[in-house]
Amino acid sequence: MFYHLLVTSPGQLELLYRMTNAVNVEFIVNKLLSFLAASMDDHFRSDLVNQISQCAERFAPSNAWYVHTIIRVFELAGDKVKSSVAHTLTQLIAEGADTDEVSDRAYTEAFDRLMR
């Protein structure tokens, strides 16, 4: 949990968010998801959900990665997810945005996880 010590204030969370780009989005979002899983502070969790959702929308390396990331956010703090994020997620799953068999399987598994 060393990384949780790195983000101890809203300013530090904002800095980490502003540093996110297409090259490091997977690394940073994974760290933010770890912070979300460990945090008990309601306001901090809301901020994390918003930051993760925005990073995922802006810099997702693939639709499948976005779907899996947002599903993980739902698992950790579903009550904090904005309806617009849920709408985007359901659209991607419904459309099956990628056409290969691996992506289809990934969407099916993600949908199954979401419905549990």
OpenMM code with the backbone's topology and positions (N, CA, C; nanometers):
from openmm import Vec3, app, unit

residues = "MET PHE TYR HIS LEU LEU VAL THR SER PRO GLY GLN LEU GLU LEU LEU TYR ARG MET THR ASN ALA VAL ASN VAL GLU PHE ILE VAL ASN LYS LEU LEU SER PHE LEU ALA ALA SER MET ASP ASP HIS PHE ARG SER ASP LEU VAL ASN GLN ILE SER GLN CYS ALA GLU ARG PHE ALA PRO SER ASN ALA TRP TYR VAL HIS THR ILE ILE ARG VAL PHE GLU LEU ALA GLY ASP LYS VAL LYS SER SER VAL ALA HIS THR LEU THR GLN LEU ILE ALA GLU GLY ALA ASP THR ASP GLU VAL SER ASP ARG ALA TYR THR GLU ALA PHE ASP ARG LEU MET ARG".split()
positions = [
    Vec3(0.0792, -0.1195, 0.0000),
    Vec3(0.0000, 0.0000, 0.0000),
    Vec3(0.0841, 0.1269, 0.0000),
    Vec3(0.2104, 0.1174, -0.0337),
    Vec3(0.2976, 0.2342, -0.0382),
    Vec3(0.2405, 0.3422, -0.1282),
    Vec3(0.1816, 0.3031, -0.2429),
    Vec3(0.1320, 0.4008, -0.3378),
    Vec3(0.0185, 0.4837, -0.2805),
    Vec3(-0.0565, 0.4269, -0.1862),
    Vec3(-0.1641, 0.5035, -0.1248),
    Vec3(-0.1080, 0.6251, -0.0507),
    Vec3(0.0132, 0.6139, -0.0011),
    Vec3(0.0751, 0.7259, 0.0683),
    Vec3(0.1110, 0.8389, -0.0273),
    Vec3(0.1246, 0.8094, -0.1553),
    Vec3(0.1616, 0.9111, -0.2523),
    Vec3(0.0483, 1.0090, -0.2793),
    Vec3(-0.0752, 0.9668, -0.2609),
    Vec3(-0.1902, 1.0536, -0.2853),
    Vec3(-0.2611, 1.0741, -0.1526),
    Vec3(-0.2274, 1.1833, -0.0877),
    Vec3(-0.2849, 1.2104, 0.0437),
    Vec3(-0.3681, 1.3372, 0.0459),
    Vec3(-0.3747, 1.4067, -0.0665),
    Vec3(-0.4542, 1.5287, -0.0701),
    Vec3(-0.5192, 1.5425, -0.2074),
    Vec3(-0.6237, 1.6220, -0.2148),
    Vec3(-0.6879, 1.6439, -0.3445),
    Vec3(-0.5918, 1.7026, -0.4480),
    Vec3(-0.4987, 1.7864, -0.4043),
    Vec3(-0.4015, 1.8447, -0.4966),
    Vec3(-0.3110, 1.7400, -0.5583),
    Vec3(-0.2712, 1.6416, -0.4789),
    Vec3(-0.1867, 1.5341, -0.5308),
    Vec3(-0.2645, 1.4458, -0.6279),
    Vec3(-0.3913, 1.4206, -0.5981),
    Vec3(-0.4756, 1.3440, -0.6893),
    Vec3(-0.4905, 1.4194, -0.8209),
    Vec3(-0.5108, 1.5487, -0.8133),
    Vec3(-0.5244, 1.6313, -0.9333),
    Vec3(-0.3964, 1.6293, -1.0160),
    Vec3(-0.2813, 1.6337, -0.9504),
    Vec3(-0.1531, 1.6283, -1.0214),
    Vec3(-0.1378, 1.4949, -1.0946),
    Vec3(-0.1683, 1.3873, -1.0263),
    Vec3(-0.1598, 1.2550, -1.0888),
    Vec3(-0.2543, 1.2469, -1.2085),
    Vec3(-0.3737, 1.3007, -1.1940),
    Vec3(-0.4710, 1.3022, -1.3029),
    Vec3(-0.4174, 1.3826, -1.4210),
    Vec3(-0.3600, 1.4981, -1.3943),
    Vec3(-0.3093, 1.5845, -1.5018),
    Vec3(-0.1874, 1.5245, -1.5717),
    Vec3(-0.1157, 1.4368, -1.5032),
    Vec3(0.0012, 1.3715, -1.5621),
    Vec3(-0.0381, 1.2567, -1.6550),
    Vec3(-0.1620, 1.2136, -1.6488),
    Vec3(-0.2062, 1.0971, -1.7257),
    Vec3(-0.2101, 1.1299, -1.8743),
    Vec3(-0.1601, 1.0351, -1.9545),
    Vec3(-0.1646, 1.0479, -2.0999),
    Vec3(-0.1833, 0.9088, -2.1595),
    Vec3(-0.1836, 0.8996, -2.2912),
    Vec3(-0.2076, 0.7716, -2.3582),
    Vec3(-0.0980, 0.6688, -2.3302),
    Vec3(0.0205, 0.7152, -2.2956),
    Vec3(0.1326, 0.6245, -2.2701),
    Vec3(0.1236, 0.5611, -2.1313),
    Vec3(0.0805, 0.6389, -2.0307),
    Vec3(0.0832, 0.5890, -1.8934),
    Vec3(-0.0543, 0.5628, -1.8321),
    Vec3(-0.1601, 0.5727, -1.9106),
    Vec3(-0.2953, 0.5613, -1.8561),
    Vec3(-0.3191, 0.4288, -1.7845),
    Vec3(-0.2706, 0.3191, -1.8388),
    Vec3(-0.2962, 0.1899, -1.7753),
    Vec3(-0.2292, 0.1822, -1.6389),
    Vec3(-0.1061, 0.2289, -1.6290),
    Vec3(-0.0335, 0.2276, -1.5019),
    Vec3(-0.1026, 0.3166, -1.3987),
    Vec3(-0.1326, 0.4394, -1.4377),
    Vec3(-0.1926, 0.5342, -1.3427),
    Vec3(-0.3321, 0.4895, -1.3009),
    Vec3(-0.4120, 0.4441, -1.3937),
    Vec3(-0.5478, 0.3988, -1.3588),
    Vec3(-0.5419, 0.2783, -1.2659),
    Vec3(-0.4490, 0.1878, -1.2885),
    Vec3(-0.4347, 0.0741, -1.1960),
    Vec3(-0.4010, 0.1213, -1.0558),
    Vec3(-0.3140, 0.2208, -1.0433),
    Vec3(-0.2818, 0.2764, -0.9112),
    Vec3(-0.4036, 0.3438, -0.8497),
    Vec3(-0.4768, 0.4201, -0.9310),
    Vec3(-0.5968, 0.4853, -0.8792),
    Vec3(-0.7016, 0.3832, -0.8353),
    Vec3(-0.7128, 0.2739, -0.9080),
    Vec3(-0.8049, 0.1668, -0.8669),
    Vec3(-0.7612, 0.1053, -0.7344),
    Vec3(-0.6311, 0.0934, -0.7130),
    Vec3(-0.5806, 0.0430, -0.5847),
    Vec3(-0.6165, 0.1385, -0.4714),
    Vec3(-0.6021, 0.2692, -0.4968),
    Vec3(-0.6390, 0.3685, -0.3960),
    Vec3(-0.7875, 0.3589, -0.3652),
    Vec3(-0.8688, 0.3415, -0.4696),
    Vec3(-1.0138, 0.3299, -0.4530),
    Vec3(-1.0497, 0.2081, -0.3688),
    Vec3(-0.9838, 0.0978, -0.3937),
    Vec3(-1.0115, -0.0246, -0.3184),
    Vec3(-0.9746, -0.0098, -0.1708),
    Vec3(-0.8736, 0.0696, -0.1424),
    Vec3(-0.8245, 0.0827, -0.0050),
    Vec3(-0.8897, 0.1963, 0.0739),
    Vec3(-0.9471, 0.2927, 0.0051),
    Vec3(-0.9977, 0.4122, 0.0721),
    Vec3(-1.1333, 0.3894, 0.1380),
    Vec3(-1.1492, 0.4515, 0.2533),
    Vec3(-1.2772, 0.4490, 0.3236),
    Vec3(-1.3417, 0.5878, 0.3253),
    Vec3(-1.2677, 0.6897, 0.2817),
    Vec3(-1.3165, 0.8272, 0.2814),
    Vec3(-1.4122, 0.8482, 0.1640),
    Vec3(-1.5357, 0.8815, 0.1945),
    Vec3(-1.6406, 0.8922, 0.0939),
    Vec3(-1.6091, 0.9980, -0.0122),
    Vec3(-1.5620, 1.1147, 0.0293),
    Vec3(-1.5312, 1.2224, -0.0647),
    Vec3(-1.4137, 1.1840, -0.1543),
    Vec3(-1.3095, 1.1255, -0.0951),
    Vec3(-1.1925, 1.0815, -0.1708),
    Vec3(-1.2327, 0.9754, -0.2733),
    Vec3(-1.3203, 0.8840, -0.2341),
    Vec3(-1.3667, 0.7786, -0.3252),
    Vec3(-1.4432, 0.8401, -0.4433),
    Vec3(-1.5253, 0.9404, -0.4166),
    Vec3(-1.5983, 1.0084, -0.5246),
    Vec3(-1.5024, 1.0742, -0.6226),
    Vec3(-1.4015, 1.1422, -0.5688),
    Vec3(-1.3009, 1.2050, -0.6545),
    Vec3(-1.2266, 1.1009, -0.7380),
    Vec3(-1.1904, 0.9897, -0.6753),
    Vec3(-1.1204, 0.8836, -0.7477),
    Vec3(-1.2057, 0.8275, -0.8606),
    Vec3(-1.3317, 0.8016, -0.8333),
    Vec3(-1.4219, 0.7484, -0.9360),
    Vec3(-1.4290, 0.8450, -1.0544),
    Vec3(-1.4425, 0.9731, -1.0264),
    Vec3(-1.4491, 1.0722, -1.1342),
    Vec3(-1.3195, 1.0774, -1.2133),
    Vec3(-1.2070, 1.0774, -1.1434),
    Vec3(-1.0768, 1.0851, -1.2118),
    Vec3(-1.0519, 0.9598, -1.2962),
    Vec3(-1.0800, 0.8435, -1.2412),
    Vec3(-1.0607, 0.7181, -1.3152),
    Vec3(-1.1496, 0.7171, -1.4391),
    Vec3(-1.2741, 0.7540, -1.4225),
    Vec3(-1.3689, 0.7540, -1.5349),
    Vec3(-1.3229, 0.8485, -1.6456),
    Vec3(-1.2777, 0.9667, -1.6072),
    Vec3(-1.2324, 1.0636, -1.7061),
    Vec3(-1.1056, 1.0167, -1.7775),
    Vec3(-1.0108, 0.9624, -1.7022),
    Vec3(-0.8877, 0.9104, -1.7635),
    Vec3(-0.9208, 0.7974, -1.8607),
    Vec3(-1.0085, 0.7091, -1.8193),
    Vec3(-1.0451, 0.5958, -1.9040),
    Vec3(-1.1131, 0.6438, -2.0317),
    Vec3(-1.2000, 0.7418, -2.0208),
    Vec3(-1.2683, 0.7934, -2.1392),
    Vec3(-1.1731, 0.8630, -2.2343),
    Vec3(-1.0822, 0.9410, -2.1803),
    Vec3(-0.9919, 1.0204, -2.2643),
    Vec3(-0.8803, 0.9392, -2.3272),
    Vec3(-0.8263, 0.8406, -2.2554),
    Vec3(-0.7026, 0.7769, -2.2987),
    Vec3(-0.7094, 0.6251, -2.3139),
    Vec3(-0.8273, 0.5673, -2.3137),
    Vec3(-0.8390, 0.4213, -2.3215),
    Vec3(-0.7632, 0.3667, -2.4421),
    Vec3(-0.6736, 0.2703, -2.4193),
    Vec3(-0.6005, 0.2115, -2.5313),
    Vec3(-0.6888, 0.1229, -2.6194),
    Vec3(-0.8021, 0.0778, -2.5660),
    Vec3(-0.8973, -0.0017, -2.6436),
    Vec3(-1.0331, 0.0047, -2.5753),
    Vec3(-1.1362, -0.0287, -2.6506),
    Vec3(-1.2699, -0.0321, -2.5919),
    Vec3(-1.2800, -0.1406, -2.4848),
    Vec3(-1.2154, -0.2542, -2.5093),
    Vec3(-1.2198, -0.3633, -2.4115),
    Vec3(-1.1565, -0.3197, -2.2797),
    Vec3(-1.0438, -0.2488, -2.2860),
    Vec3(-0.9785, -0.1995, -2.1637),
    Vec3(-1.0720, -0.1036, -2.0900),
    Vec3(-1.1370, -0.0146, -2.1640),
    Vec3(-1.2308, 0.0791, -2.1036),
    Vec3(-1.3428, 0.0042, -2.0314),
    Vec3(-1.4008, -0.0933, -2.0991),
    Vec3(-1.5106, -0.1701, -2.0404),
    Vec3(-1.4650, -0.2372, -1.9111),
    Vec3(-1.3516, -0.3055, -1.9145),
    Vec3(-1.3027, -0.3743, -1.7951),
    Vec3(-1.2704, -0.2765, -1.6819),
    Vec3(-1.2157, -0.1618, -1.7167),
    Vec3(-1.1812, -0.0615, -1.6152),
    Vec3(-1.3063, -0.0069, -1.5478),
    Vec3(-1.4052, 0.0294, -1.6257),
    Vec3(-1.5275, 0.0866, -1.5683),
    Vec3(-1.6047, -0.0189, -1.4894),
    Vec3(-1.6027, -0.1416, -1.5341),
    Vec3(-1.6673, -0.2489, -1.4565),
    Vec3(-1.5989, -0.2613, -1.3198),
    Vec3(-1.4675, -0.2516, -1.3185),
    Vec3(-1.3938, -0.2587, -1.1910),
    Vec3(-1.4342, -0.1413, -1.1008),
    Vec3(-1.4518, -0.0237, -1.1586),
    Vec3(-1.4973, 0.0920, -1.0801),
    Vec3(-1.6361, 0.0632, -1.0225),
    Vec3(-1.7240, 0.0058, -1.1016),
    Vec3(-1.8568, -0.0318, -1.0518),
    Vec3(-1.8463, -0.1303, -0.9367),
    Vec3(-1.7572, -0.2267, -0.9482),
    Vec3(-1.7403, -0.3256, -0.8412),
    Vec3(-1.6932, -0.2615, -0.7118),
    Vec3(-1.6070, -0.1615, -0.7230),
    Vec3(-1.5487, -0.0991, -0.6042),
    Vec3(-1.6348, 0.0128, -0.5458),
    Vec3(-1.7032, 0.0872, -0.6319),
    Vec3(-1.7783, 0.2039, -0.5838),
    Vec3(-1.8904, 0.2391, -0.6805),
    Vec3(-1.9746, 0.1434, -0.7099),
    Vec3(-2.0812, 0.1628, -0.8076),
    Vec3(-2.1741, 0.2776, -0.7771),
    Vec3(-2.1939, 0.3057, -0.6496),
    Vec3(-2.2834, 0.4144, -0.6104),
    Vec3(-2.2274, 0.5524, -0.6424),
    Vec3(-2.0997, 0.5598, -0.6769),
    Vec3(-2.0343, 0.6881, -0.7058),
    Vec3(-2.0228, 0.7159, -0.8556),
    Vec3(-2.0563, 0.6183, -0.9391),
    Vec3(-2.0397, 0.6318, -1.0843),
    Vec3(-2.1527, 0.7165, -1.1419),
    Vec3(-2.1156, 0.8134, -1.2246),
    Vec3(-2.2155, 0.8997, -1.2876),
    Vec3(-2.2953, 0.8217, -1.3916),
    Vec3(-2.4187, 0.8610, -1.4099),
    Vec3(-2.5060, 0.7917, -1.5044),
    Vec3(-2.4526, 0.7998, -1.6472),
    Vec3(-2.3837, 0.9070, -1.6826),
    Vec3(-2.3287, 0.9191, -1.8182),
    Vec3(-2.2214, 0.8135, -1.8434),
    Vec3(-2.1443, 0.7783, -1.7408),
    Vec3(-2.0428, 0.6740, -1.7534),
    Vec3(-2.1106, 0.5385, -1.7706),
    Vec3(-2.2143, 0.5151, -1.6927),
    Vec3(-2.2899, 0.3899, -1.7052),
    Vec3(-2.3523, 0.3783, -1.8439),
    Vec3(-2.4009, 0.4885, -1.8962),
    Vec3(-2.4614, 0.4890, -2.0293),
    Vec3(-2.3580, 0.4542, -2.1367),
    Vec3(-2.2407, 0.5153, -2.1285),
    Vec3(-2.1336, 0.4853, -2.2238),
    Vec3(-2.0945, 0.3391, -2.2159),
    Vec3(-2.0838, 0.2876, -2.0959),
    Vec3(-2.0471, 0.1473, -2.0761),
    Vec3(-2.1500, 0.0543, -2.1395),
    Vec3(-2.2753, 0.0768, -2.1133),
    Vec3(-2.3783, -0.0115, -2.1684),
    Vec3(-2.3849, -0.0016, -2.3208),
    Vec3(-2.3602, 0.1172, -2.3748),
    Vec3(-2.3572, 0.1315, -2.5207),
    Vec3(-2.2442, 0.0489, -2.5809),
    Vec3(-2.1247, 0.0578, -2.5224),
    Vec3(-2.0115, -0.0190, -2.5743),
    Vec3(-2.0376, -0.1683, -2.5671),
    Vec3(-2.0947, -0.2127, -2.4570),
    Vec3(-2.1237, -0.3558, -2.4427),
    Vec3(-2.2299, -0.3980, -2.5435),
    Vec3(-2.3347, -0.3176, -2.5569),
    Vec3(-2.4440, -0.3513, -2.6481),
    Vec3(-2.3995, -0.3527, -2.7941),
    Vec3(-2.3130, -0.2580, -2.8295),
    Vec3(-2.2668, -0.2491, -2.9676),
    Vec3(-2.1587, -0.3507, -2.9987),
    Vec3(-2.0928, -0.4037, -2.8942),
    Vec3(-1.9813, -0.4934, -2.9201),
    Vec3(-1.8786, -0.4219, -3.0057),
    Vec3(-1.8315, -0.3081, -2.9585),
    Vec3(-1.7517, -0.2138, -3.0354),
    Vec3(-1.6356, -0.2751, -3.1137),
    Vec3(-1.5815, -0.3876, -3.0713),
    Vec3(-1.4777, -0.4561, -3.1484),
    Vec3(-1.5412, -0.5780, -3.2130),
    Vec3(-1.4849, -0.6216, -3.3221),
    Vec3(-1.5504, -0.7280, -3.3968),
    Vec3(-1.4844, -0.8639, -3.3851),
    Vec3(-1.3688, -0.8738, -3.3216),
    Vec3(-1.3042, -1.0050, -3.3162),
    Vec3(-1.3593, -1.0891, -3.2018),
    Vec3(-1.3362, -1.2183, -3.2097),
    Vec3(-1.3912, -1.3138, -3.1132),
    Vec3(-1.3407, -1.2885, -2.9719),
    Vec3(-1.2130, -1.2508, -2.9588),
    Vec3(-1.1561, -1.2241, -2.8266),
    Vec3(-1.2292, -1.1073, -2.7609),
    Vec3(-1.2550, -1.0019, -2.8373),
    Vec3(-1.3260, -0.8864, -2.7830),
    Vec3(-1.4691, -0.9218, -2.7463),
    Vec3(-1.5340, -1.0007, -2.8310),
    Vec3(-1.6708, -1.0434, -2.7998),
    Vec3(-1.6751, -1.1190, -2.6675),
    Vec3(-1.5791, -1.2065, -2.6466),
    Vec3(-1.5719, -1.2825, -2.5217),
    Vec3(-1.5456, -1.1886, -2.4041),
    Vec3(-1.4568, -1.0906, -2.4251),
    Vec3(-1.4257, -0.9945, -2.3183),
    Vec3(-1.5498, -0.9152, -2.2793),
    Vec3(-1.6292, -0.8721, -2.3780),
    Vec3(-1.7508, -0.7973, -2.3476),
    Vec3(-1.8522, -0.8839, -2.2744),
    Vec3(-1.8654, -1.0071, -2.3170),
    Vec3(-1.9584, -1.0993, -2.2517),
    Vec3(-1.9184, -1.1220, -2.1068),
    Vec3(-1.7892, -1.1457, -2.0824),
    Vec3(-1.7415, -1.1652, -1.9458),
    Vec3(-1.7613, -1.0391, -1.8631),
    Vec3(-1.7349, -0.9224, -1.9218),
    Vec3(-1.7521, -0.7967, -1.8499),
    Vec3(-1.8989, -0.7750, -1.8134),
    Vec3(-1.9876, -0.8042, -1.9064),
    Vec3(-2.1304, -0.7884, -1.8797),
    Vec3(-2.1746, -0.8830, -1.7676),
    Vec3(-2.1256, -1.0070, -1.7719),
    Vec3(-2.1590, -1.1041, -1.6674),
    Vec3(-2.1113, -1.0548, -1.5306),
    Vec3(-1.9913, -0.9979, -1.5248),
    Vec3(-1.9390, -0.9448, -1.3990),
    Vec3(-2.0257, -0.8283, -1.3495),
    Vec3(-2.0666, -0.7449, -1.4405),
    Vec3(-2.1485, -0.6291, -1.4039),
    Vec3(-2.2840, -0.6712, -1.3488),
    Vec3(-2.3394, -0.7787, -1.4034),
    Vec3(-2.4725, -0.8217, -1.3627),
    Vec3(-2.4747, -0.9019, -1.2345),
    Vec3(-2.3594, -0.9425, -1.1834),
    Vec3(-2.3562, -1.0196, -1.0553),
    Vec3(-2.3962, -0.9355, -0.9388),
] * unit.nanometer
topology = app.Topology()
chain = topology.addChain("A")
for resn in residues:
    res = topology.addResidue(resn, chain)
    for name in ("N", "CA", "C"):
        topology.addAtom(name, app.Element.getBySymbol(name[0]), res)
